[in-house]
Amino acid sequence: MPPLRTALLQSSGVPGDVAANLKVLDDAAGRAARAGARLLVAPEMFLTGYAIGDDVPVLAEAADGPGAQAVAALAARHGIAVHYGYPERAGGLVHNSAQLIASDGTRLANYRKTHLFGCFEQQWFTPGDRPVVQAELDGVRVGFLICYDVEFPENVRAHALAGTDLLLVPTAQMHPFQFVAESLVPVRAFESQLYIAYVNRTGAEGEFEFVGLSSLAGPDGTVRTRAGRGEELVVGEVDPALLAASRENNPYLRDRRPGLYGSLS
C-alpha cells in the first residue's frame, strides 16, 4: 500500500467570513493536489473562524449544510479528501465539530469535540459523547480528535486500541501552550503507535494568539514535517509499511495489563 501523502493547512483564514475561508480552502486543496497529496487537513473551526463570539450560533450549520456542500464540491473538483473544522448545529445544540469529505465529495465522518477547553468553548458548545470516530481513506484507518482532546492520553489510546492508523487533530492551540505541539504530540504518536496530524491556526485572533507549529508525527516519535509560526501549507507521508514495522518492534500495546488499570475510570 503506498503512503498517504497528507497536506496540513496552517491558517486562520478570515474569522467570521465563511466565503473567504472557503476560497482559502479551495486554493490550498489545489496546491495540495498538485503536490501529490490525497488528503488536506485544515484547523479547528476553520470554516467560520474560532474567536467569533456571538457569531458561533449564527454561523453554526448542520453537518450536511451549505458549508459542507461547498467543501464537497471543491474536494471533488481537485480530487482530494478534505478534513475541516466548523460549528455544527444539531437538534438545538451547537458542537465544535470536524468533518472528513472524500475526494469524490462523499461525506465520510463527522466528529464532535468531547473535551471543551476554557470558558469560551464551554459557553458556546455542547461536548460530543463519541470518543472514537473512524473512517477508511485509501486503505488507511483514519480517526478524529479536536485540539484539547489529544492532551488526554486516554483518548489517543482508545484510538490505538480501535485500530486507528492516522489521527487527525485540527486545533486552535494558543500561547503559552506551544509545548503541546512541540513535545506532547510526538509522544502521543509514539506511546500509542500511530500517526498524528496536528493542524493549527496561526496569529492573533480576538483574545487569543495561535502559535502555528502544525506537524505530522510518526509512530517512531519523529516529526515527519512541521510548519513554522505563520501561514503555511506543509506536506508529509503516512507510510503504512513504517507503521506496521513500528508496531511490530514497539511492545507498548502488547505489554499492556488492562486488569491493573480499572481505577483509572
C-alpha positions as CSV (number, residue, x, y, z in Angstrom):
1,M,0.0,0.0,0.0
2,P,1.5,3.4,-1.0
3,P,2.0,6.1,1.6
4,L,-0.9,8.5,2.1
5,R,0.5,11.9,1.2
6,T,-1.1,14.4,3.6
7,A,-1.1,18.2,3.4
8,L,-1.6,20.4,6.6
9,L,-3.1,23.8,6.1
10,Q,-1.8,26.2,8.8
11,S,-4.1,29.2,8.5
12,S,-6.7,31.2,10.4
13,G,-8.4,32.3,7.3
14,V,-10.7,35.3,7.8
15,P,-12.7,34.9,11.1
16,G,-16.4,35.4,10.6
17,D,-16.2,35.2,6.8
18,V,-17.2,31.7,5.6
19,A,-17.0,32.6,1.9
20,A,-13.4,33.8,2.3
21,N,-12.4,30.7,4.2
22,L,-13.9,28.5,1.5
23,K,-11.7,30.4,-1.0
24,V,-8.6,29.8,1.2
25,L,-9.5,26.1,1.4
26,D,-10.1,25.8,-2.3
27,D,-6.7,27.3,-3.1
28,A,-5.0,25.1,-0.6
29,A,-6.8,22.0,-2.0
30,G,-5.5,22.8,-5.4
31,R,-1.9,23.4,-4.2
32,A,-2.0,20.2,-2.1
33,A,-3.3,18.1,-5.0
34,R,-0.6,19.4,-7.3
35,A,1.9,18.4,-4.7
36,G,0.6,14.8,-4.9
37,A,-1.4,14.9,-1.6
38,R,-4.6,12.8,-1.3
39,L,-5.7,14.4,1.9
40,L,-5.8,18.0,3.1
41,V,-6.4,18.8,6.8
42,A,-7.5,22.3,8.0
43,P,-7.5,23.7,11.5
44,E,-10.2,23.7,14.2
45,M,-13.3,25.8,13.3
46,F,-11.7,26.7,10.0
47,L,-15.0,27.2,8.2
48,T,-16.0,30.2,10.4
49,G,-13.0,31.2,12.5
50,Y,-12.5,30.3,16.1
51,A,-12.8,33.6,18.1
52,I,-16.1,34.6,16.7
53,G,-18.0,35.1,20.0
54,D,-21.7,35.7,19.5
55,D,-21.5,34.6,15.9
56,V,-21.0,31.0,16.9
57,P,-24.7,30.2,16.9
58,V,-25.3,32.4,13.9
59,L,-22.7,30.7,11.7
60,A,-23.3,27.2,13.0
61,E,-24.8,24.8,10.4
62,A,-25.8,21.2,10.0
63,A,-23.3,18.6,9.1
64,D,-24.8,18.5,5.6
65,G,-25.3,22.3,5.4
66,P,-24.1,24.8,2.7
67,G,-20.5,24.8,4.0
68,A,-20.3,21.0,3.8
69,Q,-21.7,21.1,0.3
70,A,-19.2,23.7,-0.8
71,V,-16.3,21.7,0.7
72,A,-17.6,18.6,-1.1
73,A,-17.6,20.4,-4.4
74,L,-14.1,21.7,-4.0
75,A,-12.8,18.3,-2.9
76,A,-14.3,16.6,-5.9
77,R,-13.0,19.4,-8.2
78,H,-9.5,18.9,-7.0
79,G,-9.7,15.2,-6.4
80,I,-8.5,15.3,-2.8
81,A,-10.1,14.4,0.5
82,V,-10.6,17.4,2.8
83,H,-10.9,17.5,6.6
84,Y,-12.1,20.7,8.2
85,G,-13.4,22.1,11.5
86,Y,-16.7,24.0,11.9
87,P,-19.5,24.8,14.4
88,E,-22.2,22.2,14.0
89,R,-25.9,22.8,14.7
90,A,-27.7,19.6,15.6
91,G,-31.0,19.2,17.5
92,G,-30.9,22.7,19.0
93,L,-27.3,22.2,20.3
94,V,-24.1,23.5,18.9
95,H,-21.0,21.3,18.8
96,N,-17.3,22.1,17.9
97,S,-17.0,19.6,15.1
98,A,-14.8,18.4,12.3
99,Q,-15.8,16.6,9.1
100,L,-14.0,14.4,6.5
101,I,-15.1,14.7,2.9
102,A,-13.8,12.1,0.4
103,S,-12.2,13.1,-2.9
104,D,-15.4,12.4,-4.7
105,G,-17.4,14.7,-2.4
106,T,-18.9,12.0,-0.2
107,R,-19.2,12.8,3.5
108,L,-17.2,10.1,5.3
109,A,-17.3,11.0,9.0
110,N,-18.2,13.8,11.5
111,Y,-16.7,14.1,14.9
112,R,-17.8,16.3,17.9
113,K,-15.1,17.6,20.3
114,T,-15.5,15.7,23.6
115,H,-13.3,17.9,25.9
116,L,-14.1,21.6,25.8
117,F,-11.2,24.0,26.7
118,G,-11.8,27.1,28.7
119,C,-14.7,29.5,29.3
120,F,-15.2,30.4,25.6
121,E,-15.8,26.8,24.4
122,Q,-17.8,25.9,27.5
123,Q,-20.1,28.9,26.9
124,W,-20.9,28.1,23.3
125,F,-20.6,24.4,22.7
126,T,-22.0,21.1,23.9
127,P,-19.4,18.3,24.2
128,G,-19.7,15.3,22.0
129,D,-20.1,11.8,23.5
130,R,-18.5,9.5,21.0
131,P,-14.8,9.1,21.9
132,V,-13.8,7.1,18.8
133,V,-15.0,8.0,15.3
134,Q,-13.2,6.5,12.3
135,A,-13.3,6.3,8.5
136,E,-11.4,4.4,5.9
137,L,-9.4,6.5,3.4
138,D,-7.2,4.8,0.7
139,G,-6.7,1.8,2.9
140,V,-5.7,3.9,6.0
141,R,-8.0,3.8,9.0
142,V,-8.4,7.5,10.0
143,G,-9.6,8.7,13.4
144,F,-10.6,12.1,14.7
145,L,-10.0,14.3,17.8
146,I,-10.0,18.1,18.1
147,C,-7.3,20.1,19.9
148,Y,-7.7,19.7,23.7
149,D,-8.9,16.1,23.2
150,V,-5.4,14.9,22.2
151,E,-4.0,16.2,25.5
152,F,-5.8,13.3,27.3
153,P,-3.8,10.1,26.8
154,E,-6.9,8.0,27.2
155,N,-8.4,9.5,24.1
156,V,-5.4,8.6,21.9
157,R,-5.0,5.1,23.5
158,A,-8.7,4.4,22.8
159,H,-8.0,5.1,19.1
160,A,-4.9,2.9,19.1
161,L,-6.9,0.0,20.6
162,A,-9.6,0.6,17.9
163,G,-7.0,0.3,15.2
164,T,-6.6,4.0,14.1
165,D,-3.6,4.4,11.8
166,L,-3.8,8.2,11.3
167,L,-5.3,10.5,13.9
168,L,-6.4,13.9,12.5
169,V,-6.4,16.7,15.2
170,P,-7.4,20.1,13.9
171,T,-6.5,22.6,16.6
172,A,-6.6,26.1,17.9
173,Q,-3.6,25.8,20.1
174,M,-2.5,29.1,21.6
175,H,0.3,30.8,23.5
176,P,1.7,29.9,26.0
177,F,0.9,26.2,25.4
178,Q,3.2,25.6,22.4
179,F,4.8,22.7,24.3
180,V,1.8,20.6,23.3
181,A,2.7,21.0,19.6
182,E,6.4,20.7,20.2
183,S,6.6,17.8,22.7
184,L,3.3,16.2,23.6
185,V,2.0,15.3,20.2
186,P,5.1,13.3,19.1
187,V,5.0,11.5,22.4
188,R,1.3,10.6,21.9
189,A,2.1,9.2,18.5
190,F,5.0,7.1,19.9
191,E,3.2,5.8,23.0
192,S,0.1,4.7,21.0
193,Q,1.8,3.7,17.8
194,L,0.0,5.8,15.2
195,Y,0.4,8.9,13.1
196,I,-0.9,12.2,14.3
197,A,-1.7,15.1,12.0
198,Y,-1.9,18.2,14.3
199,V,-3.0,21.2,12.4
200,N,-3.1,24.6,14.0
201,R,-4.4,28.1,13.5
202,T,-1.8,31.0,13.5
203,G,-1.5,34.6,14.6
204,A,-3.7,36.9,16.7
205,E,-7.5,36.3,16.7
206,G,-9.7,38.1,19.3
207,E,-8.2,37.4,22.8
208,F,-6.1,34.5,21.5
209,E,-2.7,34.2,19.9
210,F,-2.3,31.0,18.0
211,V,1.2,29.6,17.7
212,G,1.2,27.5,14.5
213,L,3.7,24.7,14.7
214,S,1.4,22.2,12.8
215,S,3.0,18.8,12.4
216,L,2.7,15.3,11.2
217,A,4.2,13.0,13.9
218,G,5.0,9.3,13.2
219,P,4.8,6.2,15.4
220,D,8.6,6.3,15.9
221,G,8.1,9.7,17.7
222,T,9.7,11.5,14.8
223,V,8.1,14.7,13.4
224,R,7.9,14.0,9.6
225,T,7.0,17.6,8.7
226,R,6.4,20.7,10.7
227,A,5.2,24.2,9.9
228,G,6.6,27.4,11.4
229,R,4.6,30.2,13.1
230,G,2.9,31.8,10.0
231,E,0.5,30.8,7.2
232,E,1.9,27.7,5.6
233,L,1.0,24.5,3.7
234,V,3.2,21.6,4.5
235,V,3.1,18.0,3.2
236,G,4.2,14.7,4.7
237,E,3.6,11.0,4.2
238,V,1.7,8.5,6.3
239,D,3.6,5.2,5.5
240,P,1.7,2.0,6.3
241,A,4.9,0.0,6.0
242,L,6.7,2.1,8.5
243,L,3.6,1.9,10.8
244,A,3.5,-1.9,10.6
245,A,7.2,-2.2,11.3
246,S,7.0,0.2,14.2
247,R,4.1,-1.6,15.8
248,E,5.9,-4.9,15.4
249,N,9.0,-3.6,17.2
250,N,7.4,-1.5,19.9
251,P,5.7,-3.6,22.6
252,Y,3.6,-0.9,24.4
253,L,0.2,-2.2,23.2
254,R,1.2,-5.8,23.6
255,D,2.6,-5.4,27.1
256,R,-0.4,-3.5,28.5
257,R,-2.1,-5.0,31.6
258,P,-5.6,-3.7,31.4
259,G,-6.6,-5.5,34.6
260,L,-4.4,-3.1,36.6
261,Y,-6.0,0.0,35.1
262,G,-9.6,-0.2,36.4
263,S,-9.1,2.6,38.9
264,L,-8.4,5.0,36.0
265,S,-12.0,5.1,35.0
